[in-house]
Amino acid sequence: MSVLHTPLRIGSATIRNRLYRAPVLEGAGSGPDAAAAYAKHFVANARHGVGLIIQGNSCIYDEGRTSPGMTLVNSRERVLALGAMVEAVHAEGASVFLQIGHGGLYAMEAWHEPHASHRRDPILAVSPLPLMLRPVFAGIPVHVMSTDEVHAMAMRFGEVAAWAREAGYDGVQLASANAKLLDQFLSPFYNRRTDEFGGSVERRARVLQVIRDAIAARAGNDYACTVKIPVEKAPPMRPRTTFDEAMRMCELVEDWGFHAVTPVEVSVFPDTTLARGGVPKSLWRNEAIKRKLRAAAPGRWRRSLLLAGYVVGGRRRPFEPVWNRPIFTTAKRRVSIPVFAVGGIRTPEEVNGILDAGDADMVGLGRPFYAEPELAERVLGGDPAHRSCRNSNMCVPAQMLGMKGVCYNPEVRRERVALGRASS
């Protein structure tokens, strides 16, 4: 039996194999049909053999989503309502984790004008805005979290994890990368605090320790609790989380009782660095996306900023196979907890090469599942055939705007129809 097909224990969870669906947004929202929307994707993935599904970032507070399609998990009732989906995934043999977090400065209440107009509270921030961001946030109320508020946030993470366990989820992952609020705590680009959560790499990462303690207290110490650790790219002469600092954080989270770690390269901004690929031409070619973007940002200045983030990110960070390899292989040598590999992994050869070399313990694919719901079966079977995903990033703006999590590349959709594999 190859490594890919062997089970892996992560906290209280036993994953049937080493292939996981990495967290991406499904546009499920928080309405009464959210569980059905997730099940439409996840049950098919589970049926085709994927070991673990990580449900995309879900928000712990009523405000703080980064997309209208992001799911709120700010109450026990909302989390328990997802239990039917979890049960259906389990019936197909797969495990499912819930990724939980908050958008911080990049919550949609800051940029999505219809939601900003109904904002009840200021945007949450780790520290006063960096000088270069102040023009972008002009006129937007920003609140720097107090020490007590950070501890209260950690308790909320613990509550949500307890609700997730009650709903049947096999574990949680902290959304601590991709320029979200927890990443903003970890990053010296944003974090200039002088309390226990600011300063050295150990103090910036302390927010993860208090969250881990809260989750252990509320959901149980054995409940699978995993975390993402960012290596950051930033503009020249700007502070960032360096490679060495990220590796130190990997060691810290092991010491603090996390059951697994996913180290990734990201930007200090929420651009397409985290999803390397082409410039998402769907922004001006897809009529539905164009309408949604204009409604979200009717002002030309804000809309131009959003477009620039996608265009610049796509041009600066084109697709590269297995782009996080130096990061996860180094982390694997530094820690004894399982290391998750993700980022530009597309073929069975890449998946098996990582696992057989002992460079990581789980291997994830994200966006390709939009194009191929049956992808796990092909990877687990070693099928070397052409992959449908073109790494065009055309799905990424749709995620931001709350649209369905599907492939938006018309070339791929035509190919799927021709092969009789079309999916909505």
N, C-alpha and C positions, 0 to 999 in steps of 0.2 A: 504494500500500500504506500502510495506517495505521501509526502508531508501534507500536500494540499487536501487529501481526503481524511486526515486524522483529526479527531476532536481536540478541542482546546478548552481548558478550564479558565474562566475569568471571574474571580470572586465566586459568587453563588451560581453563576451560569456555566453551563457546558455547551459550547458551540460545536455543531456536528462536523464542520469542516473549516478550512482556513480562508474561505472566500467571503467577503462582506460587501454589502451595498453601502457605499459611503454616503453621508448625509447631504442631500440636496433638497430644495423645496419642491413640494408637490402642488402648491397653490390650493391646499385643502381648506384653509381658513379655519374658523372657529364655530361655524354654524352646525345645525343638527345633522348635516350630511358629511361632516369632516371624517368620521370613521370610515364611511363607505368610500370616500375619495381616496383615503390611504389604502384601504383594502384592495381597491381596483388595481393598484400598482403592486403592493407588497405581497399579496397572496399569490399572484402569478410568479413573482420572483422566487418566492419560497417553494412553489410547486416545481420550479425548474432547478432547484437544488441549492440555492445560496444558503450559506451557513448562518449569517447574521445580517440583519437590516438595521441601520441606524436612521431612525426617523429624523428628518431635517430640523434645524433649530426651531425650538418652540419657546415662547416668551413667558417668563415667570411673573411679569407684572402686566397690568391692563394696558399701560403704555410702554413702548419700547420695542415693538416689532420693527423689523427693517423692511417689511413688505406687507401689503394688505392680505396676501395669501398665507402669511405665516400664522401658525396656530397658537392661540393663547392657552397656557396651562396654569393660569393664575388662580384656579379654584379646584377643589377636590372634585366637584361635579364635572367640570370640563375634562379632567384627566380620566375619571372613571368612564366617561362617555366613549372613550377610545378603546375600552376594554374588549369590545366585540371584535374589533380589527385585530388586536393582539391575539385573541383566542383563535381567530381564523388563520393567522400566520403560524401559530403553534401547531395547529392541526395539520399543516403541511410540513412540519418538522424543523422549521427555522426558528431562530431566536430574534428578538427585537429589542433594541435599546432606544431610549428617548434622549435626544440631544436638547439641552436646556440652556437658555442664556438670555441676553438683553442687548439691544443695539447701541445703548449709550448715546454718544453724540450723533450717531448715524441712524437713530430711530426714525421711522418714517414721519413722525410728528415734526421733524426738522426740515424735511425736503418735500414731502408729498402734500401739496397745498390743501387739498380737501380735508386731509386728516389734521394738518397743522392748524386749520381754522377751528377745529374742535378740540384742540389740545387743552387739557385741564391743568397740567403742571409743566414746569420748565423741563428742558432736556437734561438728563443726568450726565454729569461729567466727573472725571477723576480729579482733575485739576483745572485751573483757569485755562482758557483756550490758548493753544500755541499761537504765536503772533501771526504766522502765515495763514492760519485758518480764520482769523477774526473777520476779514471781509466776507468770507463765505457764510458765516453765521450772524452777520449783521442783522439786528432786529429780532433775533431768536432768543428767547429767555433761556439761560443755561444755569443749572444749579450744581455746584461742586458738592459731592457727597461728604457728609461728616463721617467721623470715625464710627459713631453709633449707627449711622445709616448703612455703612458697609457691613457691620455685624448683623444688622437686621436683614440685609440682602442675603447674607450667608444663611440665615435661618430660613428664609423663603426657599432657597435652593434645597435645604433639607426637607422642608414640607413637601415640595414638588416631587422630590425623590421618593418620599414615603407614599404619596398618592400614586406615583408610577408603579411602585411595587404592588400596591393594593390592586391596581388595574391589571396586573399581570406582566408588565414589562420586565425583561430580564436584567436590565441595568440602565444606567444613565451615562451620558457623555457631556462634559462641560463644553459649551461653545466658547472656547477661550482662544480663538484665533480669528483671522479674517477681519480685523479692525473692529470687532464687537467690544462690548463694555469690558469684559474680563481681559481681553487683549490690551485694551487701553490702560488697565491697571498694570499689566506686565511690561508695557512699553515705556521706555524713558522719553519717547517722543511726546507722549501725553502725560505721563505720571511725573509730577514734580511735588508730590506730597511730602510733608515733613513729619507725619505721624507714623504709626507702625506699618503702614502700607506703602511707604515711599522711601526712596534712597537706593540702597544696594539691591542687587538682583534678588537676594534672599528676602528682603523686605518687600519689594514689589510683588514677588510671588506669594507672599504670605496670604493674600486674598484666597488663593487656592487651598491653603492649609485650613483656614477657618471654614471654608465651604465644605471641605472634605470632612472635617470634624462634625459639622452640622448634619451632613448626610448620614454619617455613621450613627449619630445619636438618634435621628428620626427614622431612617430606613433600615438600619442595621449595619454593623461593621462589615458583614459578609456580602452585602448587596453590591453587585458589580458597579464600580464607579470609575470611569475612565476620563481622560483629559487630553486636550490638544495643546501642544506647545509650539509657539511660533518662532521661526527665524525670520527677521524682518528685512525688507528693503525699504530705503528711505531716500529722500532727496539728498544731494551732496551736503556734507557738513551738518547733517541733522542727526540727533541721537536715535538709536534704534536698539532692538534686542538682537545682539550679535549671535553668531553661531555658538561661540563658547558659552555665552550666557544661557542660551537655550539648552545646551547640554547640561549645564549646571541645574537648570530648572527640572530637567528630566530626572536627575538624581534626587532632587528635593521632593518631587511628587511621589517617587518610590518610598522615600523615608516617611512621607506623610500618609501612606496607606492607600494610595490609588492602585487600582488593579491592572491598569494598562495605560499606555501613553501613545499618542499619535503626533510625532513631530513633523511640522510642515513649514515650507517657505511661503510667506505672505508679504503684502505691502502694508505700510502704515496707513494707507488709504484703502477704502473699499472698492478697489478697481479690479480688473480682470487678471491680476497677478496670480490669484489663488486658483484661477481656472484657465490656465494657459491655452492659447489657441488663437484663432483669427479674430480680427475686428468684427464685432457682431453686426453684420449688415442688415439684420432683421430690424434694427432701429429705424431704418429709412426705407426698407423694402416690404416689411410686413405691415399691412394697413391697420390691423388690430393693435399691434404694438405701437405704431405711430400715434393712434388715437389715445391709447392709454397713457403714453408718455406726455402728450400735450395736456391731457386732463390732470395728470399728476403735477406737472410743472408748466403751467400756462405762461409764466414769465420767461422771456427769452434768456435772461442771465442765468437763472437756475437750470433751465433745460440745457443750456450750452455747457455748463459745468458737468452735468450728468453725462452728456454725450462725450465730452472730452475725457472723462475718466475711463470710459470704455475704449475709445479710440487709442489713447496713449498707452493704456495698459496692454491692449492687444498688440500694438506695434513693438512695445518694449519687451514683452514677454511672450514670444510665439511658442507654439507647442513644442515640447521636447519630451521624448519618451522617458518615463520614470524620473522626472525632474527632481524628486526629493531623495533620490538614492543616497547621496553623501550624508544626508541628515539622518535618515532612519537607520542606515548601517552603523553610523557612529553611535547613535543612541542605543542600539542593540548591544554594542560592546560596553556601554557604560551602566546599563541597568539590568536587573534580573527579571523584572516584570515584563509581560508581553508587550511587544512593540508592534504597532499597526503601521503598515506601509500604504501610502496613497499618493496619487499625483502622476498622471500621465501613464498609468499602467493599463495596457490594452489587450495584450495577447496571452494565450496560455503559456507561451515560452517565457514571457516576462514574469508571470505569476509564479510558475514553478521554479524559475531561476532564483528568484528572491527567497522563496521558502527553502529550497534544497540547499542553498548556500548558507542558510541560517542567518540571513540578513534582516529578517523580520518574522513575526509569528502569525500575523493576519495580513491579508492583502485585499485592498479595497478598490473598487471602481465606482464612479458616481454617475456622471453624465451619460456614459454609454448605455446605462439601463433605460434612459429615455428612448433611445433609438431601438433597443433590443430588450424587451421584457424577458425573453428567454435566454439572455446572455449567459447566465450561470451554467446552464446545461452545456453550452458550447465550451466554456472555459474548463469546467470540470471534466469534460470528455476529451479535452485536448484538440478540439476542432481548430485547425489552422486557417480556416476560410476567412475571407475578407471581413473586416469589422465594419459595421454600418456607420458608427460615429465618425464624423469628419473633423471634430475638434474646432468647429466653426464659431463656437460661443453664441450662436443664434438663440440658444435657449436661455442664456443668462439674463438678458433684459426682461424676458417674460417672467422669470423668477422674481426679479425686483418689483415688477408691476402687479404681482399677485395672480398671474395667469396660470393655467394648468401646466403641470410639470411633464411636458412631452417634448419630442424633437421638433424644432421649428425650421430645420433645414429642408427646403422643398426637394432637393436632390435626393436626400435620404428617404423622404416620404414616398417619392415616386419609385425608388428602388424597392422599398418594402411592399408597396402595392404589387409591383411586378413579380415579387417572390411569394406573394400571398401571405405576407406576415404583417400587414398593416395593423396599426393600433392607434386608438384615438388619444 
